[in-house]
Amino acid sequence: MKEREVLLNALAQGLRPMSEGIEWFEGLGQEEQSEAFEPLLNHLDQDVREEARLAAAEITASNPDDTIHNS
């Protein structure tokens, strides 16, 4: 795994402060920022999916008669 991907993954998991990620990203040149943007979106997308899964679990727990179907 590339160093960039390790950093993005750590940021997405909250293992490193977002300020560190912002500083790293702003320190990149324009071309490097473009190259980093797609993997960044992939990691953020994973984070959003996890948040949605947790929210769905909370809703299900609070409304046991309702069901949520995984797709």
N, C-alpha and C positions, 0 to 999 in steps of 0.2 A: 504494500500500500504506500502511495506517495505521501510525503510529509504533509503536503497541503490537505490531503484527504483525512489524515489522522487529526490534524488541527480542526478541520470543519466538523468531523464527527464528535470530537471532544466538546466543541462549542455547542453543537446541537443537543448533546446529552447534559449540558450544564456543568461539565467537568472543568471548564475554563471560563473565566469571566468574559462576557460579551465585549467589554471594553478592549480586551486583548485582541479579539477578533476584528473589531473595527480598526484598531491601530494597525494590525497586520494588513488588512485589506486596503486601507488608505495609503500604506507604504508601497503598494504594488504599482507598477506602471499601468498605463491604460490597456495595453495588450494582455498583460498578466491578469488584470482585473476581469477582462472578458473571458479569459481561459478559466478563471476560478469561479465565475458566476454560475455556470451550469451545475457543477458539483455542489455548489452552495445551495442551489435550489433543490437538488435531490435530497440533501441532508435536512433542509427545512421541511420538505414535503414529508419525510419520515417522521419528523417531530410532530407535525400537524396530525398525521394519521394516528400517532400514539395518543395525543391529547384527545382526539375524537373517540378512540377506543376506550379510554379511561372515563370520559364523560358518559358514554353509552353504558358502561358498567355501573356507574353511579345511578343513572336513571333507572336501570333495570333493578338495582338493589332497592331503590326507594319505591318502585312500582312493581311488585312481584307479579301482578296479573298481566302486565304488559310484557311483550317479548320483542327483542331486537334480533333480526336475522342477519348473520354475517354473510357478506357476498364476496 
